[in-house]
């Protein structure tokens, strides 16, 4: 019999559940991040090894930090990025200092995101296609994206593809709840 380890995940409030995606409000978290220039010779596994090193004890205190999920990955015009959310028992001031200068500890404020879930592998073509469809869905609902999409990967590569949980997050600007209430809100 196998024990399934349940990893801590960031807390969120479900704001709206559309058929094709959800709107979630995520609480403030602290992340360990690695950002590397797009021109550098790297793969996602290079970034993963650097951050994993930090949580497995490559820090000034040699302290091991529990793994959480998801692992977040995104690109900007200049960088490729990866982040691990730190367990909720930590605050910004009690996290050990990284030994590797590529690891940055960042406070991520509360954020409103549109989320589309999918399973299987997360190759760049598949992710781009899902993100493009999510952007289209946002525009149809008059929701305004507020940044690039983020790939959130919840499961290890050893998990069977059809059982894997992946999500696309797209930060969005504030939404008006009155549009959602409509006439159903009257007595």
Beta strands, then each sheet from edge to edge (+ up, - down):
strand 1: 12-17
strand 2: 22-26
strand 3: 29-37
strand 4: 71-75
strand 5: 79-85
strand 6: 103-108
strand 7: 111-118
strand 8: 145-153
strand 9: 166-172
sheet 1: 1+ 2- 7+ 9- 8+ 4- 5+ 3- 6+
end
